[in-house]
Amino acid sequence: MIITKYPQKSDWKNLVQRPTLEKQNLKSLIAEVFDNVSKNGDEALRFYSKKFDSAEIADFRVSRNEIETVKSLISNDLKKAIQQAKSNIEIFHASQKEPINKIETTSGVTCWRESRGIEKVGIYIPSGTAPLFSTVLMLAIPAKLAGCKEIILCSPPNEKGEINPTILYVAELCGVTEIFKVGGSQAIAAMTFGTETISQVYKIFGPGNQFVTTAKEMATEFGVAIDMPAGPSEVLVIADEQAIPAFCAADLLSQAEHGADSQVVFISDNQKFFEETLNELKSQLQNLPRKDLAEKAIENSQFILVENLSEAFEISNLYAPEHLILAIENSEDWTSKIANAGSVFLGNYSCESAGDYASGTNHTLPTNSFSRSYSGVSLDSFLKKITFQNITKQGIQKLGKTIEIMAEAEGLFAHKNAVTLRLNQINQNN
């Protein structure tokens, strides 16, 4: 771990630099995958499934029978937990629906905006050592609430050509329309171009490793939107003397166990608490099943002792974390100091794990400092906003002269004429 005590302001920028991932030849490799999938469709997907997942796939589509079969494999306790999480996520995201609000900007000129669900969306769900079925909840629920007509899901199969049972169960529960056994950058390419089996989509959502992330970025070059730029998971904890060392250490490790490239940042203005938290972190680390991954993440993570909480918030805003935990007294009183963060957790009992699973907020969030300019996934992420206007005779008479003058000033006389013709017709009829 990297420990820094009372850094000078001139050093803060260096403290918040993320570890650089090696991306040698990564874009060229992904470009090769995209080219192959665009030209050869399912044949290319079978090639990459064999190469990367050691799986022989005859049919990429998950059948109804496969979905029904896995339901018995999910324990009742897990089903109840998933149902409670689903309910909370639905409640929070349904509250984001906006009523239609018609505004008369000038007499006879009425403007408003309506939402429409993106017709075809793709969801990518990583599997492997940590099958993220919780991400299915976070993406499929708002997609369904938004009214997306096609919600397709891709997830990598195991060597037997099977998708994790819980991912299948949650996908069916949340209304995913089709599920496909394909992973990695080839899945992103399939959703970008479409194949004989997999439909092309208009927007792609979901986390993934650097191959998936680079593939999503490349998808935008072919006219497909993505939820946001993404990178390794991260958390920043700000703590004062009233925080609980064991809680802070657990929160830091909950992010570190995601992977060796995850990053945690701990900032405190109290030296005694700072040292106690470091000791607690070392102790808890020894008992983690994913100790090796967490340990590597901790090696590249920052632990910073500052003079006061104002400095802590300045550093946090500079870092722009995915998750921000305020383990400080009267934490809500400090929220106005937050300029950049994906999701914020207030007080000693608001663990980041709650947001990951079941509190109701979305855990698909901007990383790698993108919270400076991006929001996390919400209902709006699955919607388009269409503006409408209805202008009466009175309205065009009120507004017409303004439009004519502005259009003429820009040299766009056809624009001006579109108004002039209408005004002349009204005058003639009068």
N, C-alpha and C positions, 0 to 999 in steps of 0.2 A: 504494500500500500504506500501511497505517496502522502506524507504528512507535512503540512505547512502551517507554521504558527505566525500569526500577525503579519501577513504579507503586505507589502507596499501596494498601493493602488496601481502603480505602473506594472506590477506583476500579475494582476488579476486576469488579464487576457490570456496569458500563458496557462494559468491554472484551469481555465475552462475549455481548453482544447481537447476534443475527443481523440482517443487513440486512432491512428490512421490504419485503415484496413488495406491489406495488399490486394490490389485490383489488376495485377499484371495480366494483360490479355483477356480480361473479363469481358469487356464489351465486344471484342471480336468473337469470342466463344458464343456469346448470346446471339450475336448477329447471325452466326452460322446456324444456330438452332432455329431462329426465326425464318431464315431463308428455306431451310429444309421443311419445316412445318407448313409454310405458306405454299410450297410447291407439291409436297407429297402427303399432306394431311395425316390421316390415321396411320399410314405406313411409317411415317417419321416418328409418330408418337410411340408406336410399338418398338421401334429401334431404341429410342431413348429410355423407355420403361425397362427394357432389357439391360441397357448399358448402365443406367444410374440406380435403378431400384431392383435389379435382378428379378424382374417379374415378367412372365409371359402373359400378355393380356389379349384375349380373343375379342372381348366386347368391353369397351370402356364404360358403357352405361351401367349403373347399378340398377338391378331389377327390383321390382316390387317384392318378389319372393325373398331376396337377400335382405331387404329392409325389415320385413316381417320376422325373419329368422333371428335377427340380432336383438330384437326387443326383449326376448327371454334372457339375454345375457347381461342385461343391465339390472343392477340390484334395485329393490324398491326404495331404499334409502337415497340412492343416487337419483332416481327418478323424482323423488319428492324435492330434493335439493335443486335439481334442474328446473322443476316447476315453479318453485319460489323465486328463483333467479329470473326466470322467464317473465313472471308476473310483474316483478319490480322494474325490469327493463322495459316492458310494454307500457307500464304506467308513466314512467319518466319520458319515454320517447313520444307517446301519444300526446303528452302535454305540450309538445313542441308544434303541434298543428296550428296554423294561423287561419283566423277567419278572413273571409273576403271583405275588404274595406274599401268601399267606393268613395273617392274623393273628388269633389267639384273644385278644380283648380281655378277656373274662371266660369262665370255664368254660361251654362250651355256646354261646358267641357268637363266630362267626367272620366277619370282615370282609375284603374284598379289593377290588381295583380292576382293571378291564380296559380296554384301549384299543380304540377302533373308529375306523376312518377316516371322515372326513367324506365323505358319499356323493357330493356334487356340489361341485366347486371350480372356480373360474374363475381363469385366469392372464392378466394383461395384460402385453404385451411392447411397449415403445416401439420405433419404427423411425426413419426419417428419416436424419439425418447419422450417427447411431451406433446401428445396429440391434443391440439387446442380446441376441444369441443366448445369451450366457453366463447370462443370467437365466432362460432356459428350463431350463438344467441345474439351476440353484439351486432352482427351484420344482417342476418336473415330477418330478425324481428323488425328493425326499422325499414328494411326493404319491403316487407309485407305491409307494414302500416302505410308506407308511401304509395302503395298501389302498383309496384313494379310487376309487370305481367309475366316476365320470365326471370327466374332467379336460379342460376345454375351454379353448382359448387364443384370445384376440383380439389382433390386431395390425393397425395401420393399413396400408392398401395404398398403392402408388405411383399415379401418374396412369394407369397401364395396368391398374390393378386387381389388382396382384400383390403378394404378401408377399415380403420378403427371402428368398432361397433358403436361406441358412444357418439362419434361424429355422425354416423348414419342415423342413429336414433334422434339426435337433436335436430338434424337437418330436416327429417320428416316431420318432427313435432312443430317446427317453425315455418313450414310451408315452402321449403325449397322445392322447385319444380323438377329439376333433374340433377343427378349426382354422377360424377365421373371419376374413374380411377386413373388419375393422371396427376403427376406432381412436377415440381421444379419449373425451370424456365420454359419447358415445353408446354406446360399447362397454360402459362400466360400467353404463349404464342398461339395456342389453340383457341383461346378465348378472343384473341386479337383478330385472327383471320377467319376462324371457323374451319371445321374439317367435315368429313362425311358424317361424323357422329356428333360432334360438339358444335353448338351454335356460336356464332360471333356475337359478342356483347358490345354495349356502348360505354360501359364503365366497369373497371375492375377494382375490387376491394380485397384487403387482407394482408397480413404480415408474411414474412418469409426471410430466408437467408439472403446473402448478398447476391446470389444468382437470381433469385426471385425479384429482389428489389431492383436490380439492374434491368431485368426483363420488363418490369412494370414501367420503368422510365422509358424503355425503348418502345413500349406499346403506344405511348403518347405520340411518337413520330408517325404512327399509322392511323391517327385519328381516334384512338380510343382513350377515354379519360381514365384517371386513376384517383383513388381516394386522397392520397398525399404521398410525398416522398417519405420513405421510411428507412430506419436503420436499426441497430441493436437497441434493446430495451434499456431504460435508464430511470434513476430516481435521485432526487436531491432532497435531503432532510435538513431542515433548520431546527435546532433545538436549544432551549435555554435550561436553567437549573431545575425547573419544575418537570422536565421531561423524565421518562423512565428509560434508563440505559438498555434494559432487556428488550423493550419495545422497539427502540430505534435500531438496535443491532439486527433484530428480526426483520424489520422493514428493509434494511440495506441488503440483507442476504436474500430476501424474497425476490429481489431483482437480479442479484448476482448469479443466482442459480439458473437463470434463463440460458446463459451461455458464457463462454470465455470472453466474448466481445461485448458483453453487457457492461454498463458503467454505473457506479454509485458515487454520489458526492455527499459528504457529511460536513455540515458547518455548524459550529457552536461558538457562543461568546463566553462559555464557562469552562475553565481549564480542568477542574475536578471532574465535571460531567463528561467532558471530552475524553479524558483518560479512561473513565469507567466504561464508556461506550466501546472504546477500542478493545478493552479487555473482554467485555461481554461478547463482542463480535467474534473474537478469536476462540472463545469458549464454545459458542453456538456452532461455529463453522465445523468443529470436529465431529459433530453428530449428524451432519447433513448427508443424506444418501447421494446427493449431487455435489459432494464436497469438492471434487477435482475441478468441476466447471466454475463453481463459485469462487474457489481460491484463485483461479487464473484471472477472473474478473476483478477481484479485490486488488490484485497486484497492480492494476492499471488505474485504480480509482483514487479519488482525491478526498483527503480528510483535512479540513481547514479550521483553524482556530482564529477567531476575529475579535476585534475590540468590542463590537456592539452589534445588535441586531440590524441596525440600518445598513452596516457594511455587508451583513449576510444577505440582505435582500438585493443589494446592488449586484453582488456576485451572482446570485441566483438569476436575476434578470439578464445578466450578461451570458450566463450559461444557457438559459431558456430550456428548462428541463421538460421531459415528457410527463413525469409525475413529480409533484412537489408536496412534501409533507411538512406541515408547520406544527411541530411538537413544542409549542411555546404558550405561555400564559396569555389568556385573552386573544386567542389566535384570530378570531373574526375581526378584531380591531385592526389587524395588520393587512387585511386583504387588499386594501387600496394601494398598497406598496407593490403589488404583483402586476407586472406588465407582461411577462412572458412565461407561460406554463400551459401544458396540455390539460392536466386535471390536478386539482388541489385537494388535499386531505387535511382537515383542521382538527387539532387536538390530539391527545394521547391515544384515543380509542378509534380514530379514523385511520385504520390501517389501509395501505394501498391494495392489499389483497381483496378488500371489500369492493373496491371499484373494478378490480379484475374479474370478479365473479357475480356479485349479487346485489349490490346497493341500488343499481338502476342506471347509473351513468355508463357511458360507453368506454371501453378500454382500448379502442383503436385510436391511437393518439399520435401527434407529430413528434418525431425524435430528431436527434442530431441538430438541435437548435432551430428546427422549423416551426416551433411554437411561437417564434417571433412574427410569423406571417400566416400560419395555418391553424385552423381549429381542429379538434378531434372529430371523429365521425358522429353524425347526428341524423335526425330525420331529414334535415335539409340536404344531406349528402346524397340522398336517393331521389331528390326532387329537382325539377326544373321550374323556374319561375317565368311565367308568361304574362306580359303586360297587355292590358286592353285599354282602349279609349273610345268614347262615344261622343261625337261632336255634333251638336244641333246647328240649325241655321243661325240661331242667336250666337252660338259658340264661335262659329267661323267668322261671323261679323266682328265679334269682340277681339278675336285673336289674329284675324287675317292680315291686317296692316303690319303687325309685328313680324309675321312670317315673311311677308313680301319684302320688307326692308332688309331683314337679315339674309334672305336668299340672294337678293340683288347684290348685297355687300360681299358675298362670297363668290359672285359670278355664276350662280346656278339658276339660270333664268327659267328652266323647265320646272324647278321647284316653285319658283314664284308664280309661274303660269297656272300651276295646279290649284293655287289659291285664288288667283285673279279670275279665272273662269267661273268658279263657284260664286264669288262675290258679284260678278257681273250678272249671272243668272238670277241671283236673289234680287238684285236691284231692278232688273227688267220686269220680274214678276210683281214687284211692288209698284 
